[in-house]
């Protein structure tokens, strides 16, 4: 079950991921708000037209 090779790769990946994560986090935050705003506005407008 124990695979030392996987651990080494994992450590290397973690370093890469940490760097990428910082970039992603900034991006994701912006994206989340953007998506949410779009979603809530489109869903509310579609639901109001649905009930009409």
C-alpha positions as CSV (number, residue, x, y, z in Angstrom):
1,X,0.0,0.0,0.0
2,X,2.8,2.4,0.9
3,X,4.3,4.0,-2.2
4,X,7.4,6.2,-1.4
5,X,7.4,7.4,-5.0
6,X,3.9,8.8,-4.7
7,X,5.0,10.6,-1.5
8,X,7.9,12.3,-3.3
9,X,5.7,13.3,-6.1
10,X,3.1,14.5,-3.6
11,X,5.6,16.7,-1.8
12,X,6.7,18.2,-5.1
13,X,3.1,18.7,-6.2
14,X,2.3,20.3,-2.8
15,X,4.9,23.0,-3.4
16,X,3.6,23.6,-6.8
17,X,0.0,23.6,-5.6
18,X,0.7,26.0,-2.8
19,X,2.0,28.5,-5.3
20,X,-0.8,27.9,-7.7
21,X,-3.3,27.9,-4.9
22,X,-2.4,31.4,-3.9
23,X,-3.0,32.5,-7.5
24,X,-6.2,30.4,-7.7
25,X,-7.6,31.8,-4.5
26,X,-7.5,35.4,-5.8
27,X,-9.0,34.2,-9.0
28,X,-11.6,32.0,-7.4
29,X,-12.8,34.7,-5.0
30,X,-13.4,37.0,-7.9
31,X,-15.0,34.3,-10.0
32,X,-17.3,33.2,-7.1
33,X,-18.7,36.6,-6.6
34,X,-19.1,37.1,-10.4
35,X,-20.9,33.8,-10.8
36,X,-23.0,34.3,-7.8
37,X,-24.2,37.8,-8.9
38,X,-25.0,36.5,-12.4
39,X,-26.7,33.5,-11.0
40,X,-28.9,35.2,-8.5
41,X,-30.0,37.9,-10.9
42,X,-30.7,35.5,-13.7
43,X,-32.5,33.1,-11.4
44,X,-34.7,35.8,-9.9
45,X,-35.6,37.3,-13.3
46,X,-36.4,33.9,-14.7
47,X,-38.5,32.9,-11.7
48,X,-40.5,36.1,-11.9
49,X,-41.2,35.6,-15.6
50,X,-42.1,32.0,-14.8
51,X,-44.8,33.0,-12.4
52,X,-46.1,35.7,-14.7
